[in-house]
Amino acid sequence: MLEINNLCKSYQYAEVRQDVLLDLDFDMQSGSSIALLGESGSGKSTLLHLIAGLDRPDSGQIRFAGQNVDQASETALAEMRRQQLSLVFQQFHLISTLTIIDNVRFQAALCQRFDATYEAELIDRLGLSEQLDKYPYQLSRGQQQRVAIARALLHKPQLVLADEPTGNLDEASSLEVMGLFSDLVKRAGSSLLMVTHSQTMARFMDRRVSLHNGKLAELE
């Protein structure tokens, strides 16, 4: 489903070149979940951005859903993100002028993939039934993150990329939201690659890998 070979990425700061990813190899099977750990600045978010086609590698290959992401046009990448990917971040990126129900339906509407029965299940499981006519500013941070999760899953993407999805929540809310999130991803038949600094959050995933000095290592 996702295969990465010899991936390299660096950034230039003034006259200093910073190597972030060095000949990185990685693969992920359909329906699996993986926690990506590593110290701040190790390149975890960079790797997610490269997979999503939001940034380009210096060299190497990223193959997802039958296409080479590293060589795809901007139009093809936008279509891939619309149809086959979902992105969940610490910042919820809800649309302030839309009601909660319209935020939930936003990506599913874009890719014309809507399942009313599944929508009802998501809303019920995430405890959003009483919030649908409200606007994002009227919800707590925890509720906003639940809306972002519902939006990310309604169209049942092949892969969900999550970058510290509970990083803005307190510990109790994080555990509750993470439990729901991981379960609902499986229910959608999606795969999940999640950046986290928390070993506790990582334990919700099937596998844990660590990024250090530009390389990935499997964790027990």
N, C-alpha and C positions, 0 to 999 in steps of 0.2 A: 504493500500500500504506500509506504514511504521508504525511500532508499537514498542514502547520502553517501557519496564516495569522494575522498580526497578533498574535502571542502576547506578552503582557505579564505580568510577575511582579515584585512588589516585596515587601520585608519591612520591618516597623517595628521599630526598635531604640530603645527609650525614646521620645524625641521626634523621632528622625531616621528618615526614610524612605529606604531603600536600593533603588534600581531595579536589578533584575538582568537582566531580559529586556525589550527595548523593540521592540514591533512586529516581532517576529522571524518570518520566513518560512523554511520549510524543507520539502523533500520528499525522499522516499526510495522507490526502486523495489524491487519484490520481487526477492530473490536478490542484492541488492547489499550491499557492506560499506563503512562510512564511519567514519573516525577523527575524533573531535571533540577538538580541541586548544584550549588557552587557558591563561592564567595562573591561579594559585590564586585562588579566589573569583570567577571570571568568570561562574559560573552553569552550568557543564557538568553537574554532578550534579543541579542543580535541573531542568534540561531533561529529563534522563532520568526523574526522579521525576514530572514532569508528564505525560510520555508514558505512563508506567506507571499513571497515575491514583493515585499515592501522595501527590500534592499537587494543589492546584487553582490554575489561573491566575487572575489578576485580570481578564483579558479575552483575547479571541482564540479561535481554534478549533484543536483537535487532532482530526484524523480518522484513525482506524486501523482496518483490517479491517472497513470498512463502518459504523462507528459513531463518533459524536462523543464522544470520551473526556471532554472538558471538561463535558459535560452528563449523562453517564451516572450511574446510581445506584451506590451502594457495592456492591450485590449484583452488578450488571452488570460493574463494574470487577474484582471478585474473580473472576468467571467468565472474564473476558478474560485476566487474569493466569494463571489456571490452564490455560486451553486454548491460548492464542495467543501468549503471551509467556514469555520466560525472563529471569531476572535473575542476573548474575554479578558479584560484588563482590570487593574486596581481601580482606575477611573472608569466609571460605568458607561460613559458616552451615550447616555439616553438623550433623546431629542426633546428639548424642554417644551416645545410648542405642541407636542403630541400627547394624547392621553396614554395611560398605562397600557390599555388594550392595543392601541395603535403602535406603541413601542414594541410590544410583544410580537406583533404581526409583521413588523417592518421588513425583516430580511426574507421571511417566507413570501411576502407579497412581491418583493423584488424578483425572486426566482420562480414565482408562480407555483409554489409547492405548499399547499395548505391542507391540513388534516384537522377538521373540527374536533374529532374525538380526542386526538392527541393533545390539541390545544387545551381542551377542558381538563385533561389529566394533568398537564403541566401547571395550569393555574391552580388547580386544587392542591397538588403536592407541594407547590411553592407558597401556598397560603396567600394568594393574591386576589381571591374572589371578591373581597370587599374594597379593593383598590383600583378597579379597572377604569372607573370614570375620573380618577384623580390625575394630577400631573406630577412629574418627577419631584419637583420641589416640595410636594406635600408628603413625601415618603421619607422614612428613615434610610440611613445608608444601607443597612441590612436588607430592607425591602427593595431598594434600588438595585442592589446586586442580584436579588432574585429575579427582578424584571430582566436584567441583562442576561441572566442564564436562560430564562424562558425564550427570549429573543434568539439566543445563539443556538437553541436546540430544536425550535419548532419546525424547521425545514429538514431536520435529520441529516446534518452534514456528515461527510465521511470522516472528517478530522476537526477536532476542536483544539485550538491553541490558546492556552490560558497563561497569563503572566501575572503571578501573585494575585489570583482572583479574590482571595480573602484578606489581602494585605491591609485594607482600610477598615477591617472589622475587629471588634474585640474578640477575645479567645472563645468565649461561649458561642457567640454568633458565628465565628469562623468554623467551629466544629459542626454546628448544625447545618450551615450552608454547604460545607464541603461534603458532608454525608449525603445530602440531597443531590448535589451536583454530580458526584461520582456515580450515584445510583441512576440518575436520569440520563446520563451519558450512555450508560450500558443499555438502558431501556430504549434509547434512540438508535442503538446499533452503531454508534459512532466510536471513534478512537479519540483518546485524550492525551495530549502532551502538555504538561503543566510545569511551568517554572515556579519554584518555591524556595524559600530559605528555611522553611519549617520541616523538621523531621516528622512532626506530628501530622501535618497535612500530607506529607509524602507517603505516609503509611496507608492512605486511602487508595493508592495506585498499585497496579500489578507489579510494576518494576520501578527501580530507582537507579538513576545514573547520575554521576557527578562530572561536572566540567571543570577541568583544572589545567592550566598551562596550554590551553587550546585543544585539549584532548578529552574524550569521554571515557569514563571507567564505570563498569557495572558495580553496583553496591549490593550487599547482601540484604 
